[in-house]
């Protein structure tokens, strides 16, 4: 039987570590209530009636997309 060895590039390993740290920090921010503004910006839509409440966070997702795009562009330049 042939043996297959998977070699992980150091760059991929660092990417996984950074992604894990980002998820931990994001989890701590959410647990601390740091995202209380999410879904409450002026461009977000909220509908409620009876026992149903629907939130469509257009402006919040646009802001998060912009921030993530800027961060990823900075990492790409490095």
LODO-306219 format. One record per atom (N, C-alpha, C, O): residue number from 1; residue in three letters; atom name; x, z, y. Coordinates in steps of 0.2 Angstrom, whole numbers, plus 2048, in hexadecimal, padded with zeros to 3 digits. Each point is the difference from the previous one (the first is absolute). Example, Ala and Ser with C-alpha at 12.3 -4.5 7.8 and 13.67 -1.06 7.14 Angstrom:
BEGIN
pt seq 1 type ALA atom N u 842 w 827 v 7E4
pt seq 1 type ALA atom CA u 7FC w 800 v 806
pt seq 1 type ALA atom C u 804 w 800 v 806
pt seq 1 type ALA atom O u 805 w 803 v 7FF
pt seq 2 type SER atom N u 7F9 w 7F9 v 806
pt seq 2 type SER atom CA u 804 w 801 v 806
pt seq 2 type SER atom C u 7FC w 803 v 805
pt seq 2 type SER atom O u 803 w 801 v 806
END
This chain:
BEGIN
pt seq 1 type UNK atom N u 804 w 800 v 7FA
pt seq 1 type UNK atom CA u 7FC w 800 v 806
pt seq 1 type UNK atom C u 804 w 800 v 806
pt seq 1 type UNK atom O u 806 w 803 v 801
pt seq 2 type UNK atom N u 7F8 w 7F9 v 804
pt seq 2 type UNK atom CA u 804 w 800 v 806
pt seq 2 type UNK atom C u 7FE w 806 v 805
pt seq 2 type UNK atom O u 7FA w 802 v 800
pt seq 3 type UNK atom N u 80B w 800 v 803
pt seq 3 type UNK atom CA u 7FF w 806 v 805
pt seq 3 type UNK atom C u 7FF w 7FD v 807
pt seq 3 type UNK atom O u 804 w 7FC v 802
pt seq 4 type UNK atom N u 7F7 w 806 v 801
pt seq 4 type UNK atom CA u 7FF w 7FE v 807
pt seq 4 type UNK atom C u 801 w 806 v 804
pt seq 4 type UNK atom O u 7FE w 806 v 7FF
pt seq 5 type UNK atom N u 806 w 7F9 v 806
pt seq 5 type UNK atom CA u 802 w 805 v 805
pt seq 5 type UNK atom C u 7FD w 7FE v 807
pt seq 5 type UNK atom O u 802 w 7FB v 803
pt seq 6 type UNK atom N u 7FA w 809 v 800
pt seq 6 type UNK atom CA u 7FE w 7FF v 806
pt seq 6 type UNK atom C u 804 w 804 v 805
pt seq 6 type UNK atom O u 801 w 806 v 800
pt seq 7 type UNK atom N u 802 w 7F6 v 805
pt seq 7 type UNK atom CA u 804 w 803 v 805
pt seq 7 type UNK atom C u 7FC w 800 v 806
pt seq 7 type UNK atom O u 7FE w 7FB v 803
pt seq 8 type UNK atom N u 802 w 80B v 800
pt seq 8 type UNK atom CA u 7FD w 801 v 807
pt seq 8 type UNK atom C u 804 w 7FF v 805
pt seq 8 type UNK atom O u 805 w 804 v 801
pt seq 9 type UNK atom N u 7FA w 7F8 v 804
pt seq 9 type UNK atom CA u 804 w 7FF v 806
pt seq 9 type UNK atom C u 800 w 806 v 804
pt seq 9 type UNK atom O u 7FA w 803 v 800
pt seq 10 type UNK atom N u 80B w 7FF v 803
pt seq 10 type UNK atom CA u 800 w 806 v 805
pt seq 10 type UNK atom C u 7FB w 7FF v 805
pt seq 10 type UNK atom O u 7FD w 805 v 803
pt seq 11 type UNK atom N u 802 w 7F5 v 800
pt seq 11 type UNK atom CA u 7FB w 7FF v 805
pt seq 11 type UNK atom C u 7F9 w 802 v 7FE
pt seq 11 type UNK atom O u 7FC w 802 v 804
pt seq 12 type UNK atom N u 802 w 7FB v 7F6
pt seq 12 type UNK atom CA u 7FA w 802 v 7FD
pt seq 12 type UNK atom C u 7FF w 807 v 7FF
pt seq 12 type UNK atom O u 7FA w 803 v 802
pt seq 13 type UNK atom N u 80B w 801 v 7FC
pt seq 13 type UNK atom CA u 7FF w 807 v 7FF
pt seq 13 type UNK atom C u 7FF w 804 v 807
pt seq 13 type UNK atom O u 7FC w 804 v 800
pt seq 14 type UNK atom N u 808 w 7FA v 805
pt seq 14 type UNK atom CA u 7FF w 803 v 806
pt seq 14 type UNK atom C u 7F9 w 7FE v 803
pt seq 14 type UNK atom O u 7FD w 805 v 803
pt seq 15 type UNK atom N u 800 w 7F5 v 7FC
pt seq 15 type UNK atom CA u 7FA w 7FF v 802
pt seq 15 type UNK atom C u 7FB w 804 v 7FD
pt seq 15 type UNK atom O u 7FB w 802 v 803
pt seq 16 type UNK atom N u 805 w 7FF v 7F6
pt seq 16 type UNK atom CA u 7FC w 805 v 7FD
pt seq 16 type UNK atom C u 800 w 807 v 802
pt seq 16 type UNK atom O u 7FB w 803 v 801
pt seq 17 type UNK atom N u 80B w 7FF v 801
pt seq 17 type UNK atom CA u 801 w 807 v 802
pt seq 17 type UNK atom C u 7FD w 801 v 807
pt seq 17 type UNK atom O u 7FC w 805 v 802
pt seq 18 type UNK atom N u 805 w 7F6 v 803
pt seq 18 type UNK atom CA u 7FD w 800 v 806
pt seq 18 type UNK atom C u 7F8 w 800 v 800
pt seq 18 type UNK atom O u 7FD w 803 v 804
pt seq 19 type UNK atom N u 801 w 7F8 v 7F8
pt seq 19 type UNK atom CA u 7F9 w 800 v 7FF
pt seq 19 type UNK atom C u 7FD w 806 v 7FD
pt seq 19 type UNK atom O u 7FA w 803 v 803
pt seq 20 type UNK atom N u 809 w 801 v 7F9
pt seq 20 type UNK atom CA u 7FE w 806 v 7FE
pt seq 20 type UNK atom C u 800 w 806 v 805
pt seq 20 type UNK atom O u 7FB w 804 v 801
pt seq 21 type UNK atom N u 80A w 7FC v 803
pt seq 21 type UNK atom CA u 800 w 804 v 806
pt seq 21 type UNK atom C u 7FB w 7FF v 805
pt seq 21 type UNK atom O u 7FD w 805 v 803
pt seq 22 type UNK atom N u 802 w 7F5 v 7FE
pt seq 22 type UNK atom CA u 7FA w 7FE v 805
pt seq 22 type UNK atom C u 7FA w 802 v 7FD
pt seq 22 type UNK atom O u 7FB w 803 v 804
pt seq 23 type UNK atom N u 803 w 7FD v 7F6
pt seq 23 type UNK atom CA u 7FA w 802 v 7FD
pt seq 23 type UNK atom C u 7FF w 808 v 800
pt seq 23 type UNK atom O u 7FB w 802 v 801
pt seq 24 type UNK atom N u 80B w 801 v 7FE
pt seq 24 type UNK atom CA u 800 w 807 v 801
pt seq 24 type UNK atom C u 7FE w 803 v 807
pt seq 24 type UNK atom O u 7FC w 804 v 801
pt seq 25 type UNK atom N u 808 w 7F8 v 804
pt seq 25 type UNK atom CA u 7FE w 802 v 807
pt seq 25 type UNK atom C u 7F9 w 7FE v 802
pt seq 25 type UNK atom O u 7FD w 804 v 803
pt seq 26 type UNK atom N u 801 w 7F7 v 7FA
pt seq 26 type UNK atom CA u 7F9 w 7FE v 802
pt seq 26 type UNK atom C u 7FB w 805 v 7FD
pt seq 26 type UNK atom O u 7FB w 802 v 803
pt seq 27 type UNK atom N u 806 w 800 v 7F7
pt seq 27 type UNK atom CA u 7FC w 805 v 7FC
pt seq 27 type UNK atom C u 800 w 806 v 804
pt seq 27 type UNK atom O u 7FB w 804 v 801
pt seq 28 type UNK atom N u 80B w 7FF v 802
pt seq 28 type UNK atom CA u 800 w 806 v 804
pt seq 28 type UNK atom C u 7FC w 7FF v 806
pt seq 28 type UNK atom O u 7FD w 805 v 802
pt seq 29 type UNK atom N u 804 w 7F5 v 801
pt seq 29 type UNK atom CA u 7FC w 7FF v 807
pt seq 29 type UNK atom C u 7F9 w 800 v 7FE
pt seq 29 type UNK atom O u 7FC w 803 v 804
pt seq 30 type UNK atom N u 801 w 7FA v 7F7
pt seq 30 type UNK atom CA u 7F9 w 800 v 7FF
pt seq 30 type UNK atom C u 7FE w 807 v 7FE
pt seq 30 type UNK atom O u 7FA w 802 v 802
pt seq 31 type UNK atom N u 80A w 802 v 7FA
pt seq 31 type UNK atom CA u 7FE w 807 v 7FE
pt seq 31 type UNK atom C u 7FF w 804 v 806
pt seq 31 type UNK atom O u 7FC w 805 v 800
pt seq 32 type UNK atom N u 809 w 7FA v 805
pt seq 32 type UNK atom CA u 800 w 804 v 806
pt seq 32 type UNK atom C u 7FA w 7FE v 805
pt seq 32 type UNK atom O u 800 w 803 v 805
pt seq 33 type UNK atom N u 7FD w 7F8 v 7FA
pt seq 33 type UNK atom CA u 7FB w 7FE v 804
pt seq 33 type UNK atom C u 802 w 7FB v 806
pt seq 33 type UNK atom O u 7FD w 800 v 805
pt seq 34 type UNK atom N u 809 w 7FD v 7FA
pt seq 34 type UNK atom CA u 803 w 7FC v 805
pt seq 34 type UNK atom C u 7FD w 7FA v 801
pt seq 34 type UNK atom O u 801 w 7FC v 805
pt seq 35 type UNK atom N u 7FA w 801 v 7F7
pt seq 35 type UNK atom CA u 7FD w 7FA v 800
pt seq 35 type UNK atom C u 7F9 w 801 v 802
pt seq 35 type UNK atom O u 7FB w 7FC v 7FE
pt seq 36 type UNK atom N u 803 w 809 v 806
pt seq 36 type UNK atom CA u 7F9 w 801 v 802
pt seq 36 type UNK atom C u 7FE w 7FB v 805
pt seq 36 type UNK atom O u 7F9 w 7FF v 801
pt seq 37 type UNK atom N u 80B w 7FD v 802
pt seq 37 type UNK atom CA u 7FE w 7FA v 804
pt seq 37 type UNK atom C u 7FE w 7FA v 7FC
pt seq 37 type UNK atom O u 7FC w 7FC v 803
pt seq 38 type UNK atom N u 806 w 804 v 7F7
pt seq 38 type UNK atom CA u 7FE w 7FA v 7FC
pt seq 38 type UNK atom C u 7F9 w 7FF v 7FF
pt seq 38 type UNK atom O u 7FC w 805 v 7FE
pt seq 39 type UNK atom N u 801 w 7F5 v 804
pt seq 39 type UNK atom CA u 7F9 w 7FF v 800
pt seq 39 type UNK atom C u 7FC w 802 v 806
pt seq 39 type UNK atom O u 7FA w 800 v 800
pt seq 40 type UNK atom N u 80A w 803 v 805
pt seq 40 type UNK atom CA u 7FC w 802 v 806
pt seq 40 type UNK atom C u 803 w 7FC v 806
pt seq 40 type UNK atom O u 7FE w 803 v 806
pt seq 41 type UNK atom N u 805 w 7F8 v 7FA
pt seq 41 type UNK atom CA u 802 w 7FC v 806
pt seq 41 type UNK atom C u 7FB w 7FC v 802
pt seq 41 type UNK atom O u 7FB w 7FF v 7FD
pt seq 42 type UNK atom N u 805 w 7FF v 80A
pt seq 42 type UNK atom CA u 7FA w 7FC v 803
pt seq 42 type UNK atom C u 7FE w 7FA v 7FC
pt seq 42 type UNK atom O u 7FA w 7FE v 800
pt seq 43 type UNK atom N u 80B w 7FE v 7FC
pt seq 43 type UNK atom CA u 7FE w 7FA v 7FD
pt seq 43 type UNK atom C u 7FD w 801 v 7F9
pt seq 43 type UNK atom O u 7FF w 7FC v 7FC
pt seq 44 type UNK atom N u 801 w 80B v 802
pt seq 44 type UNK atom CA u 7FD w 801 v 7F9
pt seq 44 type UNK atom C u 7F9 w 801 v 800
pt seq 44 type UNK atom O u 7FD w 802 v 804
pt seq 45 type UNK atom N u 800 w 7FB v 7F7
pt seq 45 type UNK atom CA u 7F8 w 800 v 7FF
pt seq 45 type UNK atom C u 7FE w 805 v 7FB
pt seq 45 type UNK atom O u 803 w 801 v 7FB
pt seq 46 type UNK atom N u 7F8 w 803 v 807
pt seq 46 type UNK atom CA u 7FD w 805 v 7FC
pt seq 46 type UNK atom C u 7F9 w 7FF v 800
pt seq 46 type UNK atom O u 7FC w 800 v 805
pt seq 47 type UNK atom N u 801 w 800 v 7F5
pt seq 47 type UNK atom CA u 7F9 w 800 v 7FF
pt seq 47 type UNK atom C u 7FE w 806 v 7FC
pt seq 47 type UNK atom O u 803 w 801 v 7FB
pt seq 48 type UNK atom N u 7F7 w 802 v 807
pt seq 48 type UNK atom CA u 7FE w 805 v 7FB
pt seq 48 type UNK atom C u 7F8 w 800 v 801
pt seq 48 type UNK atom O u 7FD w 7FF v 805
pt seq 49 type UNK atom N u 800 w 803 v 7F5
pt seq 49 type UNK atom CA u 7F9 w 800 v 800
pt seq 49 type UNK atom C u 7FE w 804 v 7F9
pt seq 49 type UNK atom O u 802 w 7FE v 7FB
pt seq 50 type UNK atom N u 7FA w 807 v 806
pt seq 50 type UNK atom CA u 7FE w 804 v 7FA
pt seq 50 type UNK atom C u 806 w 803 v 7FD
pt seq 50 type UNK atom O u 804 w 804 v 803
pt seq 51 type UNK atom N u 7FD w 7FB v 7F6
pt seq 51 type UNK atom CA u 806 w 802 v 7FC
pt seq 51 type UNK atom C u 806 w 7FC v 800
pt seq 51 type UNK atom O u 804 w 801 v 7FC
pt seq 52 type UNK atom N u 7FC w 7F9 v 808
pt seq 52 type UNK atom CA u 805 w 7FB v 7FF
pt seq 52 type UNK atom C u 804 w 800 v 807
pt seq 52 type UNK atom O u 7FD w 800 v 805
pt seq 53 type UNK atom N u 809 w 800 v 7FA
pt seq 53 type UNK atom CA u 805 w 7FF v 806
pt seq 53 type UNK atom C u 805 w 7FB v 7FE
pt seq 53 type UNK atom O u 804 w 801 v 7FB
pt seq 54 type UNK atom N u 7FD w 7FA v 80A
pt seq 54 type UNK atom CA u 804 w 7FB v 7FE
pt seq 54 type UNK atom C u 805 w 7FF v 806
pt seq 54 type UNK atom O u 7FE w 800 v 806
pt seq 55 type UNK atom N u 809 w 800 v 7F9
pt seq 55 type UNK atom CA u 805 w 800 v 805
pt seq 55 type UNK atom C u 804 w 7FA v 7FF
pt seq 55 type UNK atom O u 803 w 7FF v 7FB
pt seq 56 type UNK atom N u 7FD w 7FC v 80A
pt seq 56 type UNK atom CA u 804 w 7FA v 800
pt seq 56 type UNK atom C u 806 w 801 v 805
pt seq 56 type UNK atom O u 7FF w 7FE v 806
pt seq 57 type UNK atom N u 807 w 804 v 7F8
pt seq 57 type UNK atom CA u 805 w 801 v 805
pt seq 57 type UNK atom C u 804 w 7FA v 802
pt seq 57 type UNK atom O u 806 w 800 v 7FE
pt seq 58 type UNK atom N u 7F7 w 7FC v 806
pt seq 58 type UNK atom CA u 804 w 7FA v 802
pt seq 58 type UNK atom C u 806 w 801 v 804
pt seq 58 type UNK atom O u 805 w 7FE v 7FF
pt seq 59 type UNK atom N u 7FA w 806 v 807
pt seq 59 type UNK atom CA u 805 w 802 v 804
pt seq 59 type UNK atom C u 806 w 804 v 7FD
pt seq 59 type UNK atom O u 806 w 7FF v 801
pt seq 60 type UNK atom N u 7F8 w 806 v 7FB
pt seq 60 type UNK atom CA u 805 w 804 v 7FD
pt seq 60 type UNK atom C u 804 w 7FC v 7FB
pt seq 60 type UNK atom O u 806 w 801 v 800
pt seq 61 type UNK atom N u 7F7 w 7FA v 7FC
pt seq 61 type UNK atom CA u 804 w 7FC v 7FB
pt seq 61 type UNK atom C u 804 w 7FB v 804
pt seq 61 type UNK atom O u 806 w 7FE v 7FE
pt seq 62 type UNK atom N u 7F8 w 800 v 808
pt seq 62 type UNK atom CA u 804 w 7FB v 804
pt seq 62 type UNK atom C u 806 w 804 v 803
pt seq 62 type UNK atom O u 805 w 7FD v 800
pt seq 63 type UNK atom N u 7FA w 809 v 802
pt seq 63 type UNK atom CA u 806 w 804 v 802
pt seq 63 type UNK atom C u 805 w 801 v 7FB
pt seq 63 type UNK atom O u 806 w 800 v 801
pt seq 64 type UNK atom N u 7F7 w 802 v 7F9
pt seq 64 type UNK atom CA u 805 w 802 v 7FA
pt seq 64 type UNK atom C u 804 w 7F9 v 7FE
pt seq 64 type UNK atom O u 806 w 801 v 7FF
pt seq 65 type UNK atom N u 7F6 w 7FA v 801
pt seq 65 type UNK atom CA u 803 w 7F9 v 7FF
pt seq 65 type UNK atom C u 806 w 7FE v 804
pt seq 65 type UNK atom O u 805 w 7FE v 7FE
pt seq 66 type UNK atom N u 7FA w 804 v 809
pt seq 66 type UNK atom CA u 805 w 7FE v 805
pt seq 66 type UNK atom C u 806 w 805 v 7FF
pt seq 66 type UNK atom O u 805 w 7FD v 801
pt seq 67 type UNK atom N u 7FA w 809 v 7FE
pt seq 67 type UNK atom CA u 805 w 805 v 7FF
pt seq 67 type UNK atom C u 804 w 7FE v 7FA
pt seq 67 type UNK atom O u 806 w 800 v 800
pt seq 68 type UNK atom N u 7F7 w 7FF v 7FA
pt seq 68 type UNK atom CA u 804 w 7FE v 7FA
pt seq 68 type UNK atom C u 803 w 7F9 v 801
pt seq 68 type UNK atom O u 806 w 800 v 7FD
pt seq 69 type UNK atom N u 7F7 w 7FB v 807
pt seq 69 type UNK atom CA u 804 w 7FA v 801
pt seq 69 type UNK atom C u 806 w 801 v 804
pt seq 69 type UNK atom O u 805 w 7FD v 7FE
pt seq 70 type UNK atom N u 7FB w 807 v 807
pt seq 70 type UNK atom CA u 806 w 802 v 804
pt seq 70 type UNK atom C u 805 w 803 v 7FC
pt seq 70 type UNK atom O u 806 w 7FF v 801
pt seq 71 type UNK atom N u 7F8 w 806 v 7FB
pt seq 71 type UNK atom CA u 805 w 804 v 7FC
pt seq 71 type UNK atom C u 803 w 7FC v 7FB
pt seq 71 type UNK atom O u 806 w 800 v 7FF
pt seq 72 type UNK atom N u 7F6 w 7FB v 7FD
pt seq 72 type UNK atom CA u 803 w 7FC v 7FC
pt seq 72 type UNK atom C u 805 w 7FB v 803
pt seq 72 type UNK atom O u 805 w 7FE v 7FD
pt seq 73 type UNK atom N u 7F9 w 7FF v 809
pt seq 73 type UNK atom CA u 804 w 7FC v 803
pt seq 73 type UNK atom C u 807 w 803 v 802
pt seq 73 type UNK atom O u 805 w 7FD v 800
pt seq 74 type UNK atom N u 7FB w 809 v 802
pt seq 74 type UNK atom CA u 806 w 804 v 802
pt seq 74 type UNK atom C u 804 w 801 v 7F9
pt seq 74 type UNK atom O u 807 w 7FF v 801
pt seq 75 type UNK atom N u 7F6 w 802 v 7FA
pt seq 75 type UNK atom CA u 804 w 801 v 7F9
pt seq 75 type UNK atom C u 803 w 7F9 v 7FE
pt seq 75 type UNK atom O u 806 w 800 v 7FD
pt seq 76 type UNK atom N u 7F6 w 7FB v 804
pt seq 76 type UNK atom CA u 803 w 7F9 v 7FE
pt seq 76 type UNK atom C u 806 w 7FE v 804
pt seq 76 type UNK atom O u 804 w 7FD v 7FE
pt seq 77 type UNK atom N u 7FC w 806 v 809
pt seq 77 type UNK atom CA u 806 w 7FE v 804
pt seq 77 type UNK atom C u 806 w 804 v 7FE
pt seq 77 type UNK atom O u 806 w 7FE v 801
pt seq 78 type UNK atom N u 7F9 w 808 v 7FC
pt seq 78 type UNK atom CA u 806 w 804 v 7FD
pt seq 78 type UNK atom C u 803 w 7FC v 7FA
pt seq 78 type UNK atom O u 805 w 803 v 7FD
END
